[in-house]
Amino acid sequence: MAPVFTKRFLLLCCWFLTSTGTQSCDYYATVGETFTMPLEYKELNKTGHSLRWRSGSDLIFSMKNEKMIKGDAKDINEFGSLHVKDLKKDSILRYTAEVHDRSGKLVKFFDKTLCVLDKVPKPEVTYDCTKSTATFKCSVSQTQGLTVKWSENGKETESEWTLKKPVKELKKTSTFICTVSNKKTHELSDPVTPTRCLGSSNESLFPETLLGLDFWTMVGILAGGGGLVLMLIVMTIICCIRLKKRGQKRVEEEGELRLDWTNRHQQQQQQQQQQQQQQQHQHQRQTNGQTGPRQHRSKAPRNHDCPRRAEASTNPSRPRPSPRTPAQGSTPAGEDEKAPPLPQPRRKTPKTPTARQDAGVRQ
């Protein structure tokens, strides 16, 4: 028993020393609320365990071997947590709990402070306007231990009891809410729209909404869509121009190919015609020019023809050969295959005076 007594004495001393100093709140509750001090010892239902709860130095609950010594079984839950009822205003309560096993050994100790606060009153928002500033005030019956937060259109802005906004930033859809809270609960004011601050000078030339959405949001969407459509149109025009140029180039290339083919065809026809004409000329020459070229006469052969004439006169039975008919056997091999040379015109040469003419001249 001596060790158990010593432990209790030390616990009481610690509690006395801490109670004389500054107390801090571990848990918060409001006036009239039922609060549960969380012991949460799951092995409490084992045989031989004992549980005691104290509020300050007063014993408020005691149980041993599942038998109630003080208090009611409804004051705790199955894990030994204590239900605190009828909390009073501005009370700071210290709660301690001890759990012992069958041998009296301390197996669980709980020591927490509960602070009881007033309920948060519902705040009220008022506002006042000047030419350039709108002033909002959040009012409650008492502000001790309370904090405030402002929200504009659902977004938190400042944490002061008085809020100031430029009038030019206000809109017809602007709503302001004041939230007042303490360590335990909070309360919201009714939303307020500063319609009195929105004069004719602040009215926008554009509507607030367009097709159910914010005006400037819709303007951005339409501008982006218009830019995309314009880009598609420009790309389509560029593609059409390129296709048209390709078609023109293809037509020009086809025209050049056709012209080239036509020129070649004409050249071939001309060459064929020239060849045919040459062949015709050669054929005519072969048929009409078999006699060969006419040989030039000179004075010397004339003198040599006299014996021939005399021989002809003496031997008239011998036929006289034609001057243009070549003698048989005189044509070399392959002469018939070549075209005969064209006849050349006679050339007139000056006659040299003979001896007889010189004598006549002298006489």
Salt bridges, closest charged atoms under 4 A:
GLU33 OE2 - LYS184 NZ 3.72
GLU43 OE1 - LYS46 NZ 3.49
GLU98 OE1 - HIS100 NE2 3.35
ASP111 OD2 - ARG94 NH2 2.48
ASP118 OD2 - LYS89 NZ 3.57
GLU152 OE1 - LYS165 NZ 3.23
GLU169 OE1 - LYS165 NZ 3.62
ASP190 OD1 - LYS122 NZ 3.65
ASP260 OD1 - ARG264 NE 3.38
GLU311 OE2 - ARG318 NH1 3.35
